[in-house]
Amino acid sequence: QVQLVESGGGLVQPGGSLRLSCAAPRNIFSINTMGWYRQAPGKERELVAVISGSGRTNVAESVSGRFTISRDNVKNTVYLQMNSLKPEDTAVYYCKVVVVIAADTYDYWGQGTQVTVSS
């Protein structure tokens, strides 16, 4: 079992910024895609942004131009820089790490961190 440690959530005013971090154990050498998802109350979990092992990114249209995903492959950590936050960005944010070993793929999720955008 791979334990992911998330941090960086909190309460911020509209227009503000937050940076989320998600660290996987450093002894894992086969991490492929890393990403962020979010789930607002009463809604399904949705993709926010993902980044491949080579650095290719895919960002949801709703956050494009405001959120940036990045990763540090040495630290096995993925980041989500969130700028110009809006009340509709309020949700629990989850990181996801995809580990590939031979022909098998394993998905691991973080515990979630609350982001609340409110004045």
C-alpha positions in Angstrom: 0.0 0.0 0.0 1.3 3.4 -1.0 0.5 6.3 1.4 0.3 9.7 -0.2 0.6 12.8 2.0 -1.3 15.9 0.9 -1.0 19.4 2.3 -1.8 23.0 1.5 -5.5 23.2 1.6 -7.4 25.8 3.6 -9.7 28.9 3.5 -8.9 31.7 1.1 -10.8 34.7 -0.2 -11.9 34.9 -3.8 -9.0 35.9 -6.0 -6.5 34.4 -3.7 -4.0 31.6 -4.2 -3.1 28.3 -2.6 -0.5 25.6 -3.4 -1.3 22.0 -2.8 1.4 19.3 -2.4 1.2 15.6 -2.6 4.2 13.4 -1.7 4.5 9.7 -2.5 7.2 7.6 -0.7 10.6 8.2 -2.2 11.4 4.5 -2.6 8.8 4.1 -5.4 10.6 4.3 -8.8 7.8 3.5 -11.2 5.4 6.4 -10.8 3.7 7.3 -14.1 1.0 9.8 -14.1 0.3 12.1 -11.1 -2.8 14.2 -10.8 -5.4 16.2 -8.9 -9.1 15.6 -8.7 -11.8 17.4 -6.7 -15.2 16.7 -5.3 -17.6 19.3 -4.3 -20.6 18.6 -2.0 -23.3 16.8 -4.0 -21.2 16.4 -7.0 -19.1 13.7 -8.6 -15.3 13.7 -8.4 -13.8 15.4 -11.4 -10.4 15.8 -13.0 -8.6 19.0 -12.3 -5.2 18.4 -13.8 -2.8 15.5 -14.5 0.9 15.4 -15.5 2.7 12.5 -17.1 6.1 11.2 -16.3 7.6 13.2 -19.1 5.9 16.4 -17.9 3.0 16.6 -20.3 0.0 18.2 -18.7 -3.8 18.1 -19.1 -5.8 20.7 -17.3 -9.6 21.0 -17.0 -11.1 23.8 -18.9 -12.8 25.2 -15.8 -9.3 25.9 -14.2 -7.2 26.5 -17.3 -5.2 29.6 -17.1 -5.6 29.7 -13.3 -4.2 26.4 -12.0 -0.8 24.9 -12.8 0.3 21.4 -12.1 3.9 20.4 -11.7 6.0 17.6 -10.3 9.4 16.9 -8.7 10.4 13.4 -9.8 13.3 13.3 -7.2 10.9 14.0 -4.4 8.0 12.0 -5.9 5.8 15.1 -5.3 3.1 16.7 -7.3 2.0 20.3 -6.9 -1.1 22.3 -7.8 -0.7 26.0 -7.9 -4.1 27.6 -7.7 -4.5 31.3 -8.5 -7.5 33.5 -9.0 -9.6 31.2 -6.9 -13.3 31.3 -7.2 -16.1 30.2 -4.8 -16.9 27.4 -7.3 -13.4 26.0 -6.7 -14.5 25.0 -3.2 -14.1 21.2 -2.9 -12.1 18.4 -1.4 -9.0 18.0 -3.5 -7.5 14.5 -3.9 -4.2 13.6 -5.5 -3.8 10.4 -7.5 -0.6 8.6 -8.4 -0.4 5.9 -11.0 2.3 3.3 -10.5 3.2 0.9 -13.3 5.0 -2.3 -12.5 5.6 -4.6 -15.5 2.2 -4.9 -17.1 0.2 -3.9 -14.1 -1.1 -0.5 -13.2 -1.9 0.6 -9.6 -3.9 3.7 -8.6 -3.3 5.3 -5.3 -5.3 8.2 -3.8 -4.4 10.8 -1.1 -6.7 11.4 1.8 -8.0 14.6 0.5 -7.5 18.2 1.5 -10.3 20.8 1.9 -10.1 24.0 -0.2 -12.7 26.6 0.7 -13.0 29.9 -1.3 -15.2 32.3 0.6 -15.2 35.9 1.7 
